[in-house]
Amino acid sequence: MSRESNGSREHYRVTVADQEARQRARRPRPAKLALLPSLRAVVEEKLALSWSPEQISGWLRRCFPGEAAMQISHEAICLSLYDPRLRQAINRKLTQRLRTGRPIRQPRAARRPLGRGIIRDMVSTSRRPAEVEDRTVPGHWEGDLVMGSRPSAIATLVERTSRFTAVIALPDGIKAEQVTPHLTRHLLGIPAQVRRTLTWDRGREMAEHRTITATTGMPVYPRKPRSPWQSGTNENTNRLLRQYLPKNADLRKYSQEDLDFVGAELNSRPRKIHGYRTPSEVCSELRKSGDALIV
C-alpha cells in the first residue's frame, strides 16, 4: 500500500474521531439534580419558598458541609430550570417562584429615571452619622414606596444591619398626608434604641418629614437623585417584593396581615451577606447582645 493511501486512512480516522468527540460534547451530561433525588427534593422545596438559586446553594454549603451529594452551584440550579436539554432534572414550573417569574431567561432592561418633586428642608445624606455607612450599629433604616396600579402602593422599611424588612399597608393613598400616619405608627412600634435614622427616596410622599422626625425622633435623609446606592438595601428588597406584589396589581387590596406574612417570608430567607443566615436569625443574635430589634 502506498504512503498516500496510508495517509488518507489515517486522516479519515482522525476526522471520524473528531466528529465523535464533537457529538459527545453536544450531548449534555446528566444533571446532578436528576441523579440525586434527595438533593432535588431539597432544592425544589426551597424554590417553592421563593428562595433564589444562590440562596439555596449557600444554605446547602452551610448546612451540609463536606457532603458532596448535598452541594450544588446556583448556576447548576439555573441550568436545570432553564436549559431545554435538562427537562427531567427539576420541576420547571418552579421558575414562577423566582424573582422574575419568567419561564425563560431574559436580559435586564435599563430602568428609566422617574421624575421627583422637590421636598423642602430635608438634610442631605452626606450629613448622616458615619455609623450608618459601616452598618455596625443597628437602628438605621431605609424606606421607599413600592408602586402598584396607581394610585396604589405599599411602604417598605429595611434595617441596614440585619436587613430585617417591614412591609406597611397604605390603604388611603400615596400623598404625604396619607402616608405619614401609617409610617409614623409603624416606626413608633420599633424600640427607641433601634430607631435612629431613616433614609428615604426623594419622593413627594416625604413632604411631611418634619412631622415624622418630631413624632419618632428619627431624622429623615433623602437620597440624592439618581443615586440608588445610597439606599441599596431597600432597592434590593423592593425587587424581592415583586415576587409577591406585581407591578400592575392594586396594592390596596392587601391587608396589613397579608403584608406581615410577606415580610415574614423575606425575613426567613438566608442572605449571602450574613453567611446565609436569615435576617430573623441576625435579629435574634442582636437581641442576645442587647440591641433589641423587634418590629
Wavefront OBJ file of the C-alpha trace (Angstrom):
o trace
v 0.000 0.000 0.000
v 1.320 3.439 -0.875
v 2.156 6.122 1.647
v -0.636 8.227 0.174
v -3.304 5.625 0.914
v -1.930 5.134 4.454
v -2.050 8.886 4.987
v -5.605 9.083 3.688
v -6.703 6.266 6.014
v -5.029 7.977 8.978
v -6.666 11.289 8.058
v -10.044 9.522 7.861
v -9.597 8.003 11.345
v -8.708 11.412 12.850
v -11.697 13.052 11.167
v -14.118 10.411 12.435
v -12.655 10.689 15.951
v -13.110 14.476 15.865
v -16.709 14.129 14.774
v -17.454 11.610 17.528
v -15.844 13.927 20.104
v -17.966 16.845 18.934
v -21.094 14.677 19.137
v -20.234 13.692 22.724
v -19.611 17.337 23.633
v -23.033 18.329 22.292
v -24.684 15.627 24.362
v -25.230 17.127 27.866
v -24.125 15.192 30.906
v -26.953 14.133 33.221
v -27.839 16.958 35.589
v -26.828 16.459 39.219
v -30.398 17.087 40.348
v -31.619 14.277 38.085
v -29.102 11.851 39.625
v -29.659 12.774 43.284
v -33.358 12.688 44.296
v -32.638 13.821 47.876
v -30.826 16.923 46.679
v -33.534 17.600 44.111
v -36.244 17.400 46.802
v -34.472 19.959 48.991
v -33.845 22.337 46.074
v -37.470 22.120 44.929
v -38.694 22.704 48.494
v -36.624 25.891 48.822
v -37.555 27.144 45.346
v -41.201 26.729 46.350
v -40.451 29.091 49.269
v -39.182 31.689 46.736
v -35.517 31.239 47.690
v -33.124 32.214 44.921
v -30.699 29.625 43.467
v -27.803 31.499 45.088
v -29.510 31.411 48.495
v -30.169 27.683 48.128
v -26.581 26.951 47.118
v -25.138 28.963 50.000
v -27.554 27.482 52.528
v -26.642 23.940 51.439
v -22.931 24.687 51.919
v -23.672 25.992 55.384
v -25.986 23.157 56.491
v -24.253 20.183 54.804
v -20.506 20.935 54.973
v -18.384 18.232 53.386
v -21.359 16.339 51.905
v -20.764 16.423 48.153
v -24.132 14.818 47.461
v -25.857 17.811 49.067
v -23.873 20.539 47.278
v -24.797 22.287 44.045
v -23.874 25.610 42.471
v -26.506 28.244 41.824
v -25.685 28.119 38.109
v -26.386 24.371 38.029
v -29.812 25.046 39.552
v -30.483 27.729 36.939
v -29.409 25.414 34.117
v -31.740 22.700 35.404
v -34.596 25.220 35.404
v -33.910 26.848 32.030
v -31.825 24.549 29.804
v -34.272 22.703 27.474
v -31.878 19.740 27.311
v -32.340 19.120 31.059
v -36.120 18.925 31.187
v -36.252 15.972 33.569
v -33.851 17.411 36.153
v -36.332 19.531 38.126
v -39.891 20.813 38.151
v -39.599 23.712 35.683
v -42.848 25.274 36.917
v -40.816 26.486 39.901
v -39.465 29.293 37.688
v -42.734 31.015 38.673
v -41.364 31.293 42.228
v -38.175 33.065 41.152
v -37.925 36.832 41.400
v -38.547 37.395 37.701
v -41.184 34.674 37.366
v -40.122 34.219 33.745
v -40.190 30.795 32.062
v -37.075 31.731 30.030
v -34.047 33.841 30.784
v -34.072 37.420 29.528
v -31.505 40.235 29.716
v -32.218 43.046 32.142
v -33.765 46.186 30.697
v -32.418 49.592 31.605
v -34.559 51.380 34.161
v -35.693 54.859 33.186
v -35.373 57.557 35.842
v -38.589 58.830 37.385
v -39.376 62.485 37.932
v -39.466 63.568 41.569
v -40.810 66.647 43.315
v -38.703 68.968 45.442
v -39.000 68.357 49.198
v -38.029 71.341 51.318
v -35.880 71.438 54.465
v -34.500 67.927 54.112
v -30.954 67.230 55.271
v -28.503 65.718 52.780
v -27.413 62.108 53.174
v -23.840 63.400 53.356
v -24.717 64.543 56.883
v -25.837 61.120 58.067
v -23.839 59.738 61.029
v -20.744 57.808 59.969
v -22.094 54.672 61.681
v -24.830 54.485 59.029
v -22.258 53.567 56.389
v -20.438 50.764 58.206
v -23.662 49.047 59.430
v -22.125 48.133 62.779
v -24.810 49.928 64.820
v -28.395 48.673 64.346
v -31.254 51.119 64.107
v -30.596 52.888 60.809
v -33.434 52.247 58.369
v -34.054 52.692 54.653
v -37.530 53.180 53.224
v -39.421 53.673 49.982
v -42.751 53.161 48.270
v -43.436 50.136 46.083
v -45.987 51.112 43.458
v -48.810 49.021 42.068
v -51.508 50.228 39.721
v -51.778 53.922 40.513
v -52.523 55.318 42.967
v -51.959 52.132 44.996
v -48.703 51.488 46.862
v -47.188 49.985 49.986
v -44.265 51.274 52.069
v -41.172 49.281 52.959
v -38.677 49.669 55.787
v -35.364 47.770 55.888
v -32.912 47.858 58.792
v -29.401 48.267 57.400
v -27.510 45.992 59.809
v -29.806 42.953 59.897
v -31.695 43.542 56.592
v -34.890 42.987 58.592
v -37.865 44.087 56.467
v -41.235 45.556 57.372
v -43.992 45.995 54.766
v -46.633 48.621 55.524
v -50.113 48.908 54.024
v -51.173 52.300 52.647
v -54.918 51.904 52.137
v -55.618 55.646 51.915
v -53.268 56.662 49.091
v -49.745 57.886 48.401
v -49.922 61.599 49.245
v -47.795 62.785 52.151
v -50.778 63.317 54.465
v -51.963 59.759 53.662
v -48.571 58.054 54.060
v -47.356 59.839 57.203
v -49.854 58.379 59.743
v -49.251 54.758 58.710
v -45.477 55.160 58.501
v -45.269 57.023 61.812
v -47.421 54.443 63.612
v -45.155 51.635 62.424
v -41.948 53.478 63.318
v -43.270 54.111 66.838
v -43.645 50.331 67.175
v -39.872 49.969 66.870
v -37.923 50.156 70.188
v -36.369 53.593 70.679
v -32.811 52.207 70.919
v -33.020 50.943 67.326
v -34.922 53.926 65.964
v -32.002 56.101 64.880
v -32.276 57.403 61.298
v -34.385 56.928 58.187
v -33.084 57.259 54.621
v -35.886 57.627 52.084
v -36.221 58.052 48.356
v -36.693 61.665 47.239
v -40.464 61.405 46.732
v -43.263 63.825 47.479
v -44.716 61.376 49.991
v -41.996 62.695 52.347
v -43.276 66.280 52.295
v -44.242 65.895 55.972
v -40.819 64.566 57.006
v -40.574 67.141 59.804
v -43.723 65.678 61.390
v -42.220 62.183 61.175
v -38.990 63.361 62.824
v -40.814 65.285 65.568
v -43.002 62.276 66.381
v -40.437 59.468 66.176
v -37.143 61.235 66.894
v -35.713 59.851 63.633
v -34.054 62.339 61.269
v -35.131 61.688 57.675
v -32.420 61.847 54.997
v -33.394 61.934 51.306
v -31.102 60.082 48.972
v -29.660 62.127 46.129
v -31.361 61.979 42.711
v -30.201 59.035 40.562
v -28.201 57.624 43.482
v -29.950 54.331 44.358
v -26.806 53.000 46.063
v -27.459 55.377 48.982
v -30.358 53.105 49.947
v -29.224 49.983 48.135
v -30.541 47.567 50.767
v -34.049 48.883 50.272
v -33.706 48.862 46.468
v -32.774 45.182 46.554
v -35.592 44.370 48.973
v -38.151 46.090 46.776
v -37.069 43.889 43.863
v -37.635 40.833 46.047
v -41.122 42.092 46.883
v -42.144 41.976 43.226
v -42.477 38.209 43.609
v -45.454 38.920 45.853
v -46.670 42.336 44.678
v -46.908 42.578 40.869
v -46.420 45.990 39.277
v -49.921 46.184 37.824
v -51.765 44.900 40.910
v -53.978 47.108 43.063
v -51.932 47.005 46.268
v -54.791 48.471 48.307
v -56.392 45.021 48.352
v -53.556 43.669 50.538
v -54.303 43.940 54.260
v -51.609 44.591 56.843
v -51.923 40.933 57.821
v -51.169 39.921 54.211
v -48.111 42.175 54.147
v -46.892 40.913 57.530
v -46.874 37.419 56.011
v -44.793 38.672 53.066
v -42.348 40.361 55.439
v -42.050 37.166 57.495
v -41.156 35.173 54.366
v -38.459 37.672 53.377
v -37.030 37.681 56.901
v -36.815 33.871 56.795
v -34.713 33.741 53.619
v -30.955 33.171 54.030
v -28.793 36.078 52.883
v -25.346 35.764 51.356
v -24.205 38.927 53.164
v -24.939 37.186 56.506
v -23.159 33.939 55.635
v -26.554 32.548 54.619
v -28.146 33.277 57.962
v -31.583 34.860 57.799
v -32.449 38.430 58.902
v -34.554 36.893 61.675
v -31.528 34.927 62.906
v -29.395 38.084 62.875
v -32.098 39.926 64.841
v -32.096 37.124 67.397
v -28.330 37.480 67.784
v -28.704 41.245 68.193
v -31.298 40.709 70.910
v -28.904 38.423 72.784
v -26.198 41.080 72.541
v -28.536 43.714 73.987
v -29.597 45.516 70.785
v -33.273 44.531 70.547
v -34.775 44.508 67.086
v -38.479 43.869 67.440
v -40.866 45.187 64.777
l 1 2 3 4 5 6 7 8 9 10 11 12 13 14 15 16 17 18 19 20 21 22 23 24 25 26 27 28 29 30 31 32 33 34 35 36 37 38 39 40 41 42 43 44 45 46 47 48 49 50 51 52 53 54 55 56 57 58 59 60 61 62 63 64 65 66 67 68 69 70 71 72 73 74 75 76 77 78 79 80 81 82 83 84 85 86 87 88 89 90 91 92 93 94 95 96 97 98 99 100 101 102 103 104 105 106 107 108 109 110 111 112 113 114 115 116 117 118 119 120 121 122 123 124 125 126 127 128 129 130 131 132 133 134 135 136 137 138 139 140 141 142 143 144 145 146 147 148 149 150 151 152 153 154 155 156 157 158 159 160 161 162 163 164 165 166 167 168 169 170 171 172 173 174 175 176 177 178 179 180 181 182 183 184 185 186 187 188 189 190 191 192 193 194 195 196 197 198 199 200 201 202 203 204 205 206 207 208 209 210 211 212 213 214 215 216 217 218 219 220 221 222 223 224 225 226 227 228 229 230 231 232 233 234 235 236 237 238 239 240 241 242 243 244 245 246 247 248 249 250 251 252 253 254 255 256 257 258 259 260 261 262 263 264 265 266 267 268 269 270 271 272 273 274 275 276 277 278 279 280 281 282 283 284 285 286 287 288 289 290 291 292 293 294 295
